[in-house]
Amino acid sequence: MTDVFAKVALGPLLLAQGLYTRWVTPRLPEAEGPRQGGHADANGPALRLLILGDSAAAGVGAGTQDEAMAGRLVAGLAGDFQLSWQLRAQSGLDSRQLFQLLADGPAEPFDVALVSIGVNDVTSTIAAAEWQARISRLIEFLSDRFEARHIVFLPVPPMHLFPALPQPLRWYLGLRARRFNSLLVELLDGLEHCTLLATRFQPAASLMAGDGFHPSPVLYQILADEAAQVIRQRCGR
């Protein structure tokens, strides 16, 4: 069953479950702390890092940025690079809104961009093919305006395993998430300067925040460790 057919067949139930889930799910804040900084005490090469995207990039599920994706990744790279970094992220962003956030902000050169986007597209009505086209435009924008030499994407998470979602909404969103990931793999496969993290995880209670929807600091560490490994390989360390 495709997601389009499922939406037609189960539309009223999915809509009701979506509204109910939004109503009862706790709304966690973005992680507190600085969104830019530098570490120049290492002996390695200079590295300009941009972290961007949705609530996962903004650190929802962690108390501070040190415990979130940005802080974990910066800590993992600081010993190998003369690092300068910046976080541009906002909870609730979809791919169109992320593009606009970047377009409205200053254009600065970065060596590496780490992107977390897709969950809010999955929960919207956008077609998977249109999402793929938006990501293609985002890659071009990051490469041209921000001079990003390497772009690393977090995969769309396995939403069919999110404990906060009831069935069949969980199944339906998981179906869409897998479809979005397939198109992301297809898009990035021919782009040498782009990498999709291969992280595969089961959203057990220890890995998820209290809302059952966002990563916990434990999961942020897992994602950051893999991203740091990819960046070291890409940037020669």
N, C-alpha and C positions, 0 to 999 in steps of 0.2 A: 504494500500500500504506500503510495507516494504521499508526501506531506500535503500536496494540493488536494488529493482525494480525501485524505484524513481530515483536513480542515473543513471540507464541504460536508462530510458525513458526520463529523463530531463538533461542528462549529459552535452551536449554542452551549454545549457542555464545556468545551475548551475555554470559551469566553467567560463563562461563569466561574470556572476554576481559576482562571487567570486573575479575575477581579478579587476573588476571595483570597488568593495567595498574596496578592499585593496588600490586602487589608490586614491580614494576620501576621505577615512576616515582619520581624523587627527591622527597623531601618537603622543600620549601623553607620556611624560617621566615617568620613575619610580619616586616615591616619594623620596624627599631628606631627609637626616637625618641619625642618627646612626642606625646600624643594630645589635647591641648587647648592653647589659647593665644589670643593677641590681638595685633592691630596697630591701634593707636589714633592713629598719626601721619598718616594720610591726612585730606584735607579733606572727603571724601564722607560720605554718611549711614552710620549705624550698621547693621551687618548681623550677625545671629547665625546661624551656619552649623553644621548637623549633618551629618556624613558617617557613613553606617551601612551595615552589610551583611556580606558574606562575605569570602573571602580577597582578592578584588580591592580591596575597601574597606580591608582591613587591610594592603595593600601587599605581599602575597606576590609575589616576583619582583623586588623592589627591596631594596637593602641598608638604606636608611634611609627614614623617612617623608618627608624632603625630596625624595627621588626617586620617591615613590609618589603615589598619587592625591590623598591629603589634602594633602601638602606642595606638590605642583604647583598644585593648585587654590587653596590659601591664597596662594601666591606670585602667582598670576594675578589675585587679587582685592584684595590688600593695598593696592595703589596707588589704588583707587577707593572703598574703604569703610573705615570704622572697624570693623574686623573682630574678632569673637570667634568661636572655632570649637571644635568638639569632635568626636572620632572615637569611635564605638561600633561595633566590628566584630570579628569572630572568624573565623578560617579554618574552613571546614567547615559553616558555618551554612546551613540551609535556611530557607524562609519562616516556618515554625512556630517554629523556634528563634530567629530574629531577633525575632519578635514577643515571645517570652518574655524575651529579653535586654533589650528596651526596657521591658517590664512590670516587670521586677525592678529596674530602675535608677531613678534620680531623674527626676521630671517637671520639665522646664525648658522655657521658651518659646524657639522658634527661628523665624527668618524664613524660612529655606530649609533643606530636607532633601535631600541627595543620596543615592540608594539604589542599591546594587549587590546584587542577589539573583537567584537563578534557576538557576545551574549545578548546585547540589547538589539542587535539586528535579528538574531534568531527569534526573540520574543516579539518582534514587530511583524508587519505584513510584507516586508520586502521579499522579492523573489531571490532565490539563491544566485541566479545568474547576474542579477543587478548588483548584489553584494560583491561578487567577484570583480565586476567592472569597477566598483568603487575602490576596492583594495588595489586594483591595478593603477588607478589614478593617484591613490595615496602613495604608492611606491614611486611613481614618477615625480610626484611633488616633493617627497623627501629627498630623492636623488638630485633633483634640479635646484630647488630653492634652498635646501639645507645641506646640499653637497654630501649627503650620507653615502659613505663608501660601502658600508655593510648594514643590512636591515635584518633584524631577527624578530620573528613572530612567535608569540605564544599561540598554541593551538586553541581553538574553541573548546572549552571544557566539555566533558561527557555529561551533558545535562540530564540524560536518562537515569543517572545515578544520584542526582541531587536530592537529599532527603527532604528539603523544604517543599518539593513539588509533589502534588497528588497525582495519581493515575486517573485518566489516561494522559493528562497534560504532560507529565514527566516523559512518557513514551514519545509523545508528539514532538516536544521540544528536543529530545534526544535525537530523533530522526532528522530534524532540521539541522541540528548541530553537526551530525555526522556528514550530512550533505554539504554543509558549508566548509567543513574541513577537507572533504574530498576536492572541492573546487579550489581551495587554498593550496593544497598539494599540487594540483594541476597547474596553477598559476605560477607558483614559485619554482617548479621543477626546471623551467628553462631560464631561470634568472640566477646567474652565478653569484651575484652580490646579495642574495636573499637566502635566509635559512629559516626553516620551521623547526622549533624545538620538538624533540621526539618524546617528550614526557608523557608517560601513560600512568595514570594513578586511579585508584579506587577511592572515591570520596568518603572514606570512613570518618567517624565522628572526630577522631584525633586530627584529621587533616582539614576539617571544615570549621569555619567560624560559628558562633552561636546561632546565626540565622539559618544555617543549613544551606547557604547559597554561595558564600564567599570563602576564599582561602583563609586558613588560620596562619599564624606565624610559622608553624612547622611546614606547611605546604609552600609558603613563600620562600622558605630556605631551600626546599627541594628545587623549585623553579629557578631561583637565583643561581644555585650551584650549577645547574645545567647551562643556563645562559652564560655564566662566566666562563665555563669550559669552551663553549662555542666561540665566544669573543676572543679568548686567548688563542685559539687555533686560527681564527681569522686574522688576528692582528700580530701574529708571530711570536707569542709567548706560550 
